[in-house]
Amino acid sequence: MDSNLIKFQKVISKSGLLKEDQDSFKKLFSKASSRDLKFIIDLFEKYPEQIEILNKFYKLKRETLKNKDKKAWNDILQQEYKILEEIENK
């Protein structure tokens, strides 16, 4: 198993997310490249609050896709964009 995948799983396990959410994240990121995992690990270690934020958006997106709500999808993307801008400007 990729060392970054193992490290990612450890970071998620210590995150405080519910077990169900941890498992969902681990499954979601299990197919990511080692390079992408490294980026996410670095982000989560520098900004641990982003784990919960990413989890919130992931759940919202899943629900929005299920409901096929295009307006809600665009709203979520706008919220994410604002957060990414804030991180970039730190």
Secondary structure, 3 states (H helix, E strand, C coil): CCHHHHHHHHHHHCCCCCHHHHHHHHHHHCCCCHHHHHHHHHHHHHCCHHHHHHHHHHHHHHHHHHHCCHHHHHHHHHHHHHHHHHHHCC
